[in-house]
Amino acid sequence: MDVIGIIPARYASTRFPGKPLVAIQGKTMIQRVYEQASKAKLSKVLVATDDERIMAEVQRFGGEVVLTASHHQSGTDRCFEAYTRFNVPHDFIINIQGDEPFIQPEQINLLVACFENPATQLATLVKPIETAAELFNPNSPKVVINQHQEAIYFSRQPIPYLRGAEEATWHQKHPYFKHIGIYGYRADILEQITQLASSSLEKAESLEQLRWLENGYKIATAVTYLETFGIDTPEDLEKALQVKS
């Protein structure tokens, strides 16, 4: 398979401006993401950014980077522009979050493996939820999957509602999964989904993947047991470093 990994990275962030350039034990966040992605089974790794400071940093450490527009509402849209600007055809595109400096190559490879099934249009990772705090955290989207390991729905609320059970025990009585925000796209499907208008479910939950489901696309899932550490605030970074130390 010919697979390109694209890392969308923007400078603007309400809670953590300039986070791709923050230093983490001697290396910037974007360099750490790039190096981790480069260890995976990808034909190419490319950073997609709207900021010349991030572009300069990627060039400094020898990475490949494409400057994209600043108006994109999602990493998916930025990935597609970068893919078209790069102008080298690939079968599949992996969207690796620019704020995941501790992403494991094994997780990326797990997502790539989803496309060994020729029927796969889109793919993402899920992880079993182990605590009530995680289950009821609205900042950690949950995903419901069917017997074919396809996503049925994503929500910031726990789904399903476990009738007759104490909420504190839900995660012990039913398998719940949190969504890991790394995506894989078949190249033609990526082009199609970027043409879709925002959907009602997407607006309600503020989760772009619901737009795809509402329009009839199927999202394959693979289960990872490795923890991820998305960095949205300086506090997130401190917590991640404490876990990693």
C-alpha positions in Angstrom: 0.0 0.0 0.0 1.1 3.5 -0.8 0.3 5.6 2.3 1.2 9.2 3.1 1.0 10.6 6.6 0.0 14.2 6.9 0.3 16.2 10.2 -2.0 19.2 10.3 -0.5 21.9 12.6 -1.8 25.4 13.1 -0.3 28.1 15.3 -3.6 29.6 16.5 -5.1 27.9 19.5 -7.5 29.5 22.1 -6.1 27.4 25.0 -2.5 27.0 23.9 -1.3 29.4 21.2 1.8 28.2 19.3 1.7 24.7 20.8 3.4 23.0 17.8 6.5 25.0 18.7 6.6 24.4 22.4 9.8 22.7 23.6 9.4 19.2 25.0 12.6 17.9 26.5 14.8 19.6 23.9 12.6 19.1 20.8 9.5 21.0 19.6 6.2 19.3 19.7 5.9 19.2 15.9 9.4 17.6 15.6 8.4 14.9 18.0 5.1 14.1 16.1 7.1 14.0 12.8 9.7 11.7 14.2 7.2 9.3 15.7 5.2 9.2 12.4 8.4 8.6 10.4 8.9 5.3 12.3 5.5 4.0 11.0 4.8 2.2 7.8 4.3 5.3 5.7 5.6 6.1 2.3 5.9 9.8 3.1 5.4 12.1 6.1 4.3 15.7 5.5 3.4 18.6 7.8 0.5 20.8 6.7 0.5 24.2 8.3 -0.9 27.7 7.9 2.0 29.4 9.7 5.4 30.3 8.4 7.0 29.9 11.9 5.9 26.3 12.0 7.0 25.8 8.4 10.5 27.2 9.2 10.8 24.9 12.2 9.9 21.8 10.1 12.4 22.8 7.5 15.0 23.4 10.3 14.8 19.7 11.5 14.7 18.4 7.9 11.1 17.6 7.6 8.8 18.1 4.6 6.1 20.7 4.9 3.4 22.4 2.8 1.9 25.8 3.6 -1.9 25.8 3.5 -4.7 28.3 3.8 -5.7 29.6 7.2 -9.4 29.3 6.8 -9.8 25.6 7.2 -12.3 24.5 9.9 -10.8 21.0 10.4 -7.6 19.0 10.1 -9.3 16.9 7.4 -9.7 20.0 5.1 -6.1 21.0 5.8 -4.9 17.5 5.0 -6.8 17.5 1.7 -5.3 20.8 0.6 -1.8 19.6 1.6 -2.3 16.4 -0.3 -3.4 18.2 -3.5 -0.6 20.8 -3.2 2.0 18.0 -2.7 0.7 16.6 -6.0 2.0 13.1 -5.7 -0.8 10.4 -5.8 -1.1 8.0 -2.9 -3.7 5.3 -2.2 -4.4 6.3 1.4 -3.9 9.3 3.6 -3.3 9.2 7.4 -4.2 12.3 9.4 -1.9 12.4 12.4 -2.7 15.1 15.0 0.0 17.7 15.4 -0.6 17.8 19.2 0.1 14.1 19.8 3.9 14.2 20.5 3.7 10.8 22.1 1.8 9.0 19.3 3.2 5.5 18.9 4.2 4.1 15.4 2.2 0.9 16.3 -1.0 3.0 16.5 -0.4 4.4 13.1 0.4 1.0 11.7 -2.8 -0.4 13.2 -4.8 2.3 11.4 -2.9 1.6 8.1 -3.8 -2.1 8.4 -7.5 -1.2 8.3 -7.0 -0.5 4.6 -5.9 -4.1 3.8 -9.7 -4.6 3.5 -10.5 -3.1 0.1 -14.0 -2.1 1.3 -12.6 0.4 3.9 -13.4 4.0 3.1 -12.4 5.7 6.3 -10.8 4.4 9.5 -10.0 5.6 13.0 -8.8 4.2 16.3 -10.8 3.5 19.5 -9.6 2.6 23.1 -11.5 0.8 25.8 -12.7 3.2 28.6 -11.6 2.0 32.0 -12.9 4.7 34.4 -16.1 6.5 35.1 -14.3 9.9 34.9 -13.2 9.1 31.4 -16.6 7.9 30.4 -18.4 11.1 31.5 -15.7 13.5 30.3 -17.3 15.6 27.5 -13.9 16.5 26.2 -13.2 12.9 25.4 -15.6 11.7 22.6 -17.0 8.3 22.8 -17.8 5.9 19.9 -20.4 3.2 19.5 -19.3 0.4 17.1 -21.3 -2.4 15.4 -20.4 -6.1 15.0 -18.4 -5.3 11.9 -16.1 -3.0 13.9 -17.6 0.1 12.1 -18.5 3.3 13.9 -22.3 3.8 14.4 -22.1 7.1 16.3 -19.8 9.4 18.1 -20.8 11.5 21.1 -19.5 13.6 23.9 -22.0 11.8 26.2 -21.8 8.1 27.2 -23.8 6.0 24.7 -25.7 3.7 25.3 -27.5 4.8 28.4 -27.3 1.9 30.8 -30.7 1.6 32.2 -31.0 0.3 35.8 -27.3 0.6 36.6 -25.5 3.2 38.7 -23.5 5.6 36.5 -20.3 5.0 38.4 -20.5 1.3 37.3 -21.4 1.7 33.7 -17.9 1.2 32.4 -17.7 -2.1 34.3 -21.0 -3.5 33.0 -20.8 -2.5 29.3 -17.9 -2.1 26.8 -17.4 1.6 26.1 -14.8 3.1 23.8 -13.3 6.5 23.6 -12.3 7.9 20.2 -8.6 8.4 19.4 -8.5 11.3 17.0 -6.3 9.8 14.2 -8.0 9.2 10.8 -7.3 7.3 7.7 -8.9 8.1 4.3 -9.0 6.4 1.0 -7.8 9.2 -1.4 -11.0 9.4 -3.4 -13.1 9.4 -0.2 -11.1 12.2 1.3 -11.8 14.4 -1.7 -15.5 13.6 -1.4 -16.0 14.3 2.3 -14.3 17.7 2.0 -17.1 18.7 -0.4 -19.9 17.9 2.2 -21.8 20.6 3.9 -21.8 20.7 7.7 -24.5 18.4 9.1 -26.9 18.8 12.0 -25.4 16.1 14.1 -21.9 17.5 13.5 -23.1 20.9 14.7 -24.8 19.5 17.7 -21.8 17.5 19.0 -19.1 19.6 17.3 -17.6 16.4 15.9 -16.8 16.5 12.2 -16.9 12.7 11.7 -20.7 12.7 12.3 -21.0 14.6 9.0 -19.5 11.5 7.2 -21.8 9.1 8.9 -24.9 11.3 8.2 -23.9 11.2 4.5 -23.7 7.4 4.5 -20.0 6.8 4.6 -18.6 4.0 6.7 -15.8 4.4 9.3 -13.9 1.3 10.2 -12.4 1.1 13.6 -9.4 -0.7 15.2 -8.9 -1.1 18.9 -5.7 0.2 20.5 -4.7 -0.4 24.1 -2.0 2.2 24.1 -2.8 5.5 25.8 -2.6 8.8 23.9 -1.8 12.2 25.2 -3.4 15.0 23.1 -2.1 18.3 24.2 -4.7 21.1 24.3 -3.4 23.1 27.3 -0.1 23.7 29.1 -1.6 21.7 31.9 -2.1 18.7 29.5 1.6 18.8 28.6 2.6 18.8 32.3 0.4 15.8 33.0 1.7 13.9 30.0 5.3 14.5 31.0 4.6 13.3 34.5 3.1 10.0 33.1 6.0 9.6 30.7 8.7 10.3 33.3 
